[in-house]
Structure formats: C-alpha cells, structure tokens
Amino acid sequence: MREKIVRELESIVGAEWVVSAEEAVEGYLYDETPIPVRPEASSDVIVVKPGSAEEVSRILVLANKHGVPVFPRGGGTGLAGACIPTVSGIILSLERMNKIIVDVDNLMAEAEAGATLRDLIDAADKAGLSFPLHPGDEGAQIGGLIACNAGGARAIKTGVMRSCIKGLELVLPTGEIIRLGGKVLKNNVGYDLMHLVIGSEGTLGIITRAWIRLQPRSAASATIVIPFERREDALKIVPEIFRRGIIPLAVEYVERVLVERVGSNLGLKWPCTSAEYQLIVILSENSEDALLGALESLLELCNSSGALEPVVAETRKEQDEILRIRSEIYSILKPDMVDILDVSVPPASLIDLIRTVNELEIRYRVYMPVYGHAGDGNLHIHLMKWDGWTKEKYDELRDAIYAKAIELGGTITGEHGIGFIRRKYLERVLDRRTIELMRAIKRIFDPNNIINPDKVFP
Ligand SMILES: Cc1cc2nc3c(=O)[nH]c(=O)nc-3n(C[C@H](O)[C@H](O)[C@H](O)COP(=O)(O)OP(=O)(O)OC[C@H]3O[C@@H](n4cnc5c(N)ncnc54)[C@H](O)[C@@H]3O)c2cc1C
C-alpha cells in the first residue's frame, strides 16, 4: 500500500518532490515544542512537496480515497506539536510554494503559503512598505503563521495575524479549492469562513495563498528599556502608557538576570543594569517629531511612576541588539526546559498572575523564568527541569498556572495554540456545547477526518 501511495504521489508532483526514505524524512517529524512534552512522531511517513494548489487538491483527493492522514507542515517552528505526525501518513510541506507579489497601490502582499516570515518582511521592505508584525520565528511560513494566528511582540499597533489577513486560498480536506476574501478591506458577505480558518491549526484545510495587508514604513523608531525596583511598578505603568495615548509597537516585560544571561551567551551586553524588573518599549512613528512627542510623554510617565533612569536606544544597531537578546530567550532556555506556557490575561491582571507564579516557585522550589508581551497581557512562563522532577509535579504546576489565568478572566494560550500538547485542557476553557459546535464544524470541512486528525480536540 505504501509503495502504491508513493507512486500515486509521484505521479501528481513528480518523483523528486516525494521523500520516503527514513533518514530523509527525519527533518520533517518534529517542531520546536520542548522535548519533554512533545509527542512521539511516527517515522512511517511520506513527505510530499506540491508546487500548486491544484497539486495539493489532488493529494487530498488521494488521501481521502485511501483513508490516509495528512499533516500540513510549514516551517516547523510551532510550540504545541501541531504539525507532528503522530501516526503514519503523509506530511504535506508547502515549502516550494513561496512566491510573493506586492501590490503597492493597495498596500497588499499576495503570498504563497510556503514563503517565510523573513521573505515577507524582505518583500515588503523592497517595495518601500513594511510588515511590522513579528509573529514568530523568521523561518515560520505564511501558512503556519495564519494557521496558528500567531501574535508576537509587535502586535499592539497592528494586531495579531488575524488583523492583517484579508484573503485566503484554501484547499478543503476533500480537495475543492475555494477563495475567501481577497484584496478588499471591507467584506460582509455571509459567514466569515476566512476567520474560522485563521487559527484552526491545520484542521480545516490547507492554506495555499494569502492576501496580507502591509503598512507604510515607519520614519523613526526608538527602543527604550525602563528599569524598576518593584515588579508591581513595572506592570502598573503598562495600561497607563495606553491611557496617555502612546501606542507603541511593542511593550515587553523582562527580568534582568535572564536577559543578561542570554546577552552573555550571544556575546552581547544588555544595556540596562540598574534594576531587576524591566520593560522594553518600542516606539515607531511616521516622523521624527511624532517620535520625539511620544518619547517625551513616555519619559514623563516614567518619572512619575517609580522607574529608574531609562536607557534610550536610537541607533539601528543598539535597537537590533536589544531585540536579538529578547528574541533568543527561548532558544537559550530550551535545553533545560520542560514546557513553555503562553497564558493570556486582561493586561491589568498580569501582576496577579506573576505573583502566583512566584508563590509557586517558592512552594515547589523551582525556577520559572517569566517574560512576555506585557502590552497584550500575554506571558511566557517556563517550566524548567530540576533535580527529581516528575511529570506529576509539572502537571500540578501547569494546572495551577492555568487555573489562575482562567480565574483572572484569561485563557491558557494567547498565541501558541492547542496543537497536540494542550488538547486535554480544552475543556477547561470551553464549555461542552462550544466544543460540540467546533467538532461539528470539523466534520463538515473534513468528513473523513483526514487532515491533522489528532490535533486541537481531546
Ligand atoms: C524562537 C521562537 C519564537 C517564536 N515566537 C513566537 C511569537 O512571538 N509569537 C507567536 O505567535 N509564535 C511564536 N513562535 C511559534 C511559531 O513561530 C508560530 O506558531 C508559527 O505560526 C508557526 O509557523 P510554522 O510555519 O513554523 O508552522 P508549523 O510549526 O509548521 O505548523 C504549525 C501549525 O500550522 C499548520 N500549518 C502549517 N502550514 C499550513 C498550511 N499551509 N495550511 C494549513 N495549516 C498549516 C500545521 O499543521 C500546524 O498545525 C515562536 C517559535 C520559536 C521557535
């Protein structure tokens, strides 16, 4: 049977785009989910790399005919095991479909799903525009970013992926190719299936193309690191920034010990040594004057809010180094990590969440580094390995953090998604009827449960 499927796939995409040798498929089995929580992948898989939506369609028709599961795969940078093939089947990699066309007049990129985040940033830049969002690892692909509704540090001004997407080309699990939306900015025809697909983690169809809203390039930017002696003060200032009418590109919370450690690993020096609790604020404006106005207002606020002397980075190099250190925190922690949580709470409740994390650290005598998108109330909490760790203890810790987030009116994942590893927690956040509706929708899109069959639902 396997041989027959390989031959049929070869007849659709060409023999060079079908990979079935065990050593050759290895690089497609896992994503960036920490090893202690990620599921075991099946190595009995065939990787297929279509070159068009029509080829994707024929692959799905074939998979339905033989009842073979299909695992859509983007850049493999996901953190919830959502693209891992947990049973034998076909891995559908979009990597060959990576063209991007920029329509400058409509400020719109038309991107194939396999183009990476880096490709999109570069294409926008080349056209004199920008894609200011930085919703994931730069090797993430457009299809994966949309399927995960990724967010990232710079989602404050423009919103998460969902707010930038205006149209999708989608191949349904049964093989039909449909188009949802396009270059129009307003569209009120019928139910909005496009937004249903965004964030569906590869369970409702294969995204093959997207229309993505771009922005004008900002004329001036500055990155400000604001130190505080008290964590409360650092987090209390966040809503106040917005109340004053300052809308930064990013407001990130970090702790000095951690960023200094990451910096020294990268051979870089963290620029602010004066206190433990720090905010990174990125201001990005359309003119130098507007930047100065926002900066003045922010510095005034710092003065009256218990902050120590802020560090203002204005050169590209200084700003890039701060961002690089912030972006590499995950990679540096990963070898000693059991899990990364990305709970999300109303921004003003962040302080209560962090207090609970600290209490748990003391009670369990563990180290749980915390940082994250303070402006969005979306915090990354890391469960680190410690001597004598047991799965049960980590489950208790995770449960306690999820319970607190929910009690505060928040949710268990703000951007990484449910994927495989958080399926058992779905019922914590959603009532039974809501889950039933979601399952019914999955059945309508995918009657034979062909694509990503074991993801999202418990
Ligand atoms: C260092 C690092 C930093 C990160 N930072 C952030 C961050 O700031 N914010 C954030 O939100 N995430 C972040 N992530 C997570 C990750 O980058 C995002 O979740 C990203 O959206 C995953 O994209 P991918 O192409 O790698 O998808 P994959 O990991 O390959 O797949 C993810 C999901 O998308 C599905 N999928 C992929 N392509 C398609 C397609 N064409 N059609 C349908 N379904 C598809 C898969 O089946 C799977 O369900 C980070 C990850 C790392 C390693």
The ligand as a Tripos MOL2 file, in Angstrom:
@<TRIPOS>MOLECULE
LIG
   53    58     1     0     0
SMALL
NO_CHARGES

@<TRIPOS>ATOM
      1 C1         12.1720   31.1600   18.7500 C.3       1 LIG1
      2 C2         10.6880   31.1550   18.5130 C.ar      1 LIG1
      3 C3          9.9570   32.3170   18.6870 C.ar      1 LIG1
      4 C4          8.5880   32.3200   18.4850 C.ar      1 LIG1
      5 N1          7.9080   33.4700   18.6990 N.ar      1 LIG1
      6 C5          6.5710   33.4930   18.5370 C.ar      1 LIG1
      7 C6          5.8380   34.6890   18.7770 C.ar      1 LIG1
      8 O1          6.3950   35.7010   19.1830 O.2       1 LIG1
      9 N2          4.5040   34.6540   18.5970 N.ar      1 LIG1
     10 C7          3.8400   33.5370   18.1550 C.ar      1 LIG1
     11 O2          2.6290   33.5760   17.9900 O.2       1 LIG1
     12 N3          4.5260   32.3940   17.9280 N.ar      1 LIG1
     13 C8          5.8570   32.3480   18.0970 C.ar      1 LIG1
     14 N4          6.5500   31.1860   17.8580 N.ar      1 LIG1
     15 C9          5.8280   29.9920   17.4050 C.3       1 LIG1
     16 C10         5.8160   29.7960   15.8820 C.3       1 LIG1
     17 O3          6.8050   30.5390   15.2220 O.3       1 LIG1
     18 C11         4.4500   30.1750   15.3330 C.3       1 LIG1
     19 O4          3.4690   29.3820   15.9460 O.3       1 LIG1
     20 C12         4.2880   29.9960   13.8250 C.3       1 LIG1
     21 O5          2.9980   30.4410   13.4880 O.3       1 LIG1
     22 C13         4.4380   28.5610   13.3150 C.3       1 LIG1
     23 O6          4.5680   28.6060   11.9010 O.3       1 LIG1
     24 P1          5.2430   27.3930   11.0910 P.3       1 LIG1
     25 O7          5.1940   27.7400    9.6420 O.co2     1 LIG1
     26 O8          6.5440   27.0630   11.6400 O.co2     1 LIG1
     27 O9          4.1570   26.2710   11.3650 O.3       1 LIG1
     28 P2          4.3710   24.7470   11.7650 P.3       1 LIG1
     29 O10         5.0300   24.6270   13.0860 O.co2     1 LIG1
     30 O11         4.9820   24.0080   10.6310 O.co2     1 LIG1
     31 O12         2.8420   24.3130   11.9080 O.3       1 LIG1
     32 C14         2.0200   24.9210   12.8530 C.3       1 LIG1
     33 C15         0.5640   24.5880   12.5590 C.3       1 LIG1
     34 O13         0.1680   25.1770   11.3260 O.3       1 LIG1
     35 C16        -0.3250   24.1780   10.4320 C.3       1 LIG1
     36 N5          0.0400   24.6010    9.0780 N.ar      1 LIG1
     37 C17         1.2680   24.9240    8.6210 C.ar      1 LIG1
     38 N6          1.1860   25.3210    7.3460 N.ar      1 LIG1
     39 C18        -0.1220   25.2350    6.9900 C.ar      1 LIG1
     40 C19        -0.8440   25.4990    5.7890 C.ar      1 LIG1
     41 N7         -0.2350   25.9450    4.6850 N.pl3     1 LIG1
     42 N8         -2.1810   25.2990    5.7920 N.ar      1 LIG1
     43 C20        -2.8140   24.8450    6.9000 C.ar      1 LIG1
     44 N9         -2.1840   24.5780    8.0440 N.ar      1 LIG1
     45 C21        -0.8590   24.7770    8.0940 C.ar      1 LIG1
     46 C22         0.3210   22.8960   10.9000 C.3       1 LIG1
     47 O14        -0.4340   21.7730   10.5150 O.3       1 LIG1
     48 C23         0.3020   23.1050   12.4020 C.3       1 LIG1
     49 O15        -0.9960   22.8340   12.8610 O.3       1 LIG1
     50 C24         7.9230   31.1420   18.0670 C.ar      1 LIG1
     51 C25         8.6640   29.9760   17.8630 C.ar      1 LIG1
     52 C26        10.0190   29.9670   18.0920 C.ar      1 LIG1
     53 C27        10.7720   28.6990   17.8660 C.3       1 LIG1
@<TRIPOS>BOND
     1     1     2 1
     2     2     3 ar
     3     2    52 ar
     4     3     4 ar
     5     4     5 ar
     6     4    50 ar
     7     5     6 ar
     8     6     7 ar
     9     6    13 1
    10     7     8 2
    11     7     9 ar
    12     9    10 ar
    13    10    11 2
    14    10    12 ar
    15    12    13 ar
    16    13    14 ar
    17    14    15 1
    18    14    50 ar
    19    15    16 1
    20    16    17 1
    21    16    18 1
    22    18    19 1
    23    18    20 1
    24    20    21 1
    25    20    22 1
    26    22    23 1
    27    23    24 1
    28    24    25 2
    29    24    26 1
    30    24    27 1
    31    27    28 1
    32    28    29 2
    33    28    30 1
    34    28    31 1
    35    31    32 1
    36    32    33 1
    37    33    34 1
    38    33    48 1
    39    34    35 1
    40    35    36 1
    41    35    46 1
    42    36    37 ar
    43    36    45 ar
    44    37    38 ar
    45    38    39 ar
    46    39    40 ar
    47    39    45 ar
    48    40    41 1
    49    40    42 ar
    50    42    43 ar
    51    43    44 ar
    52    44    45 ar
    53    46    47 1
    54    46    48 1
    55    48    49 1
    56    50    51 ar
    57    51    52 ar
    58    52    53 1
@<TRIPOS>SUBSTRUCTURE
     1 LIG1         1 GROUP 0 **** ****
